[in-house]
Amino acid sequence: MPSHPSDPVPVKLVRKVVEPIRDVFATQARGGLILVLSAAAALIWANSSWGDAYTHLLHTPVTLDVGGHRLSLHVSHWINDALMALFFFVVGLEIKREVLSGELSSPRQAALPIAGAIGGVVVPALIFVLFNMGEETADGWGIPMATDIAFALGVLALLGDRVPLWMLVFLTALAIVDDLMSVMVIAAFYTPEIHTAPLWVAAGAWVFVLGMNLREVRSASLYMAAGAVMWVAMHESGVHATIAGVLMGLSVPASARMERRRFIDDVGGALAWFKRVGQGHHVPQKTLDGALHRIHHAAKAIQPPSHRLEHALHAPVAYVILPVFALANAGVAVSGSDALSALTTPCALGVSLGLLVGKPVGICLASWLAVKAGVADLPAGAKWSQLTGAAILGGIGFTMSLFVTGLAFRDPGHVSLAKMGILGGSIIAAVAGLLVLRRVLPPSGAGATSESGAH
């Protein structure tokens, strides 16, 4: 990607913006493929001769005793309440990053994904209500609301460099806004009973965290301790404990301890010293350690804690936490005839059509209205047919939809119906989106690479 004097944007700046997006895309795309394999393994396990062992394992109680306080949960609850709190913590970090310096940092920039996300939340919920009004399953309207960005990017990865950068950015920002709205729905509508005393403890822990943030405290152990207290108190309050993960993610400091000028001075001085000393032979390691420590400290101090944590947790969340969640939640035991009849129930139809029809219709309609109203712009080089393909991939609602299912329903039969609708709708949306994008995207080599080079 050669640089020319007439380039409106310096090449280094373009790379600085594009490369982190590519890194996240690569991690989440691979994680999406692992997620699919985990879901397939869960389905095979649940429908095999070891299906009873699958159910027994998930319902095995595990007790944690800390300081005389006992917390006993089934394995499935530890996964959905505790392990997924880390996933929601990363969601909080992503929301904060996008709002402060990403695609949601300015009203004009954020208008298109926000509009698309709103449409992609409202229309699926209305479709579900249309099929389930007056039914026992009416509370499941929040199930088809969110986009599974890891799954969607895993599908996009199959198209290689044909995928334009704007599509990755649009889908990621859309999913982040989706997740934020889903979190708000969980907190507001899927909290059956609230106990105020533990909630005050959780609020106090969060205020303590915010106070540390304002005073620029950077101790990871203090944040972890406060986060643990907040999680337990939130769990005891009746509000879903994963909300604590989001609030903690939003509270992690996003400013660096060291200014750029001091970083340049410190690292530059240490490197200059290395250059001088390196002219000699047999320099003792102890002589080099001071400069090495200075460089290491500066490199750590220039990175905001929120960025460091997000980078450190992306791989564990994508490769471990979400696959384990899929393994624990995607197992639905059904026979062929049962599956066909189950998919025609109001619950399964509401979920599957909410994802497969409601998401793309809502995303495209709201995006079109935002562009026509002049509050948003279609990304440079984008076509409506391409945005439609991306919107169809937005109908992959796997992770968050499964999560909301566990909150919306207590009846195992309703849970199974919703899961079948999620799996059916998400799989068809993935295949349909892939086929549409294969048809409307430019040939290989003319996608994201050329788009970034055009800058």
C-alpha positions, 0 to 999 in steps of 0.5 A: 500500500504505497504512500503518495503526497496527495493521499488525504489520509496518511498510510500509518494512520490507516494501518493504525485504524485497520489493523486492530479491527483485523486482529479482533475480526480474526479472533472472533471469526475463528471463535465463531467457527469453534462456537459452531463446532461446540453447538454441533457437539452439544446436539450430538451429545444430547441425542446420543446414548450418553444424553442422560450423562449430558443432562446429569452433568449440567445439573450437578451442584457445585458449592463455593464456600468463601468466608462462611458464605456458601453459594451452591449452583448447578454446573449450568448456572455456574457457566451461565451466571459466573463464566458468562459474566466475563463475556459480559465484562468484555461486552462492557469494555467493547461498548466503552471503547466504541463510545469513546473512540470507535464507531459510536464516538460521534453521532453521525458515525454512530447513526447507521449502526444504531438505527440498524440495531434499533430496527433489528431489535424492534421488528423481531420482538414484534414478530415473536409477539405476533405469533405468541400473543396470549400464549404461555411463551409470550415472555420470550419476546426478547429472545430473537433480539441480538446478533451473535457477532462471533458467529456472524464474523465466522461466516464472513471469514469464509469469504476471505478478502472479498469482505469490505472493511465497512461491513466488518465495522458495521456488523461489529458496531451493530452487534455491540448496540444490540448487546447493550439493548439486550442487557437493558432488556435483561435488567428491566424485564427478566428480573422476577424479584429484586431484594434491595439489601444486596442490591445496595451492596452491589451499588456500593461496590460499583460506586467504589469502582467508579471512585477508584477510576476517578482517582486513577487507581490502576490496581487490578487486584482491587478491581477484581475484588470489587467486581467479585463482591459486586457479582455475588451481591447482584446474584443475591439481589435477583438481578442477573449477575452478568449485569455486574460484568457489563457495569465493571467493563464500563468502569475500567479506566480508559486513560493511560498512566503515561503521556505519549511524550514521556513514553517517547522520552523514556523508550527513546532514552533506553534505546539510545543507551542500548545502542551505546552499550551494545558497541561493547562486548560481554555486557553483563545482563544486570547492566541491561535489566534496568533499561529493559525494565524501563521499556517494559514499564513504559509499554505497559503504562502507555496502554489504557487498562481497558484496552489491555484487558480487552486484548487479554480476554478476547481469546479466552472468551472466544475460544473457551467461554463461549464454546463452553456456553454453547456446549452447555446450552445448545444440546436439545434432545429431539427425534426427527418427527418431534423436531418437525412438529416443534418447529411449527409451534408459536414459540419456535416460529416466533423465534426463528422468523424473528431472527430470519425475517425480523432481523434483516427487515428491521436492520435494512428498513431502519438503516434506509430510513436513517439515510433517507432522513439525512441523519446517517450515510451509507459507507463509502463503496457500500451497496444496499444489496451488500448491506442486506447480506450483512443484515441477513447475517445479523439474524444469527442470534445464537449466544445472546438468544440462548442466554435470554431463553434461560431467563425468559422460560422456566418450563423445560419444554418451552426452553427446548422449543425456543432453542430449536427456533434459535438453532433453525433460524440462526443456521438458515440465516448463516447460509442465506447470508453467505449465499447472498454475499457471495453473489453481491460482493466484489471478486477476491482481492477487490474487498477489504484490502483494496478498500483500505488501500484506497485511503 
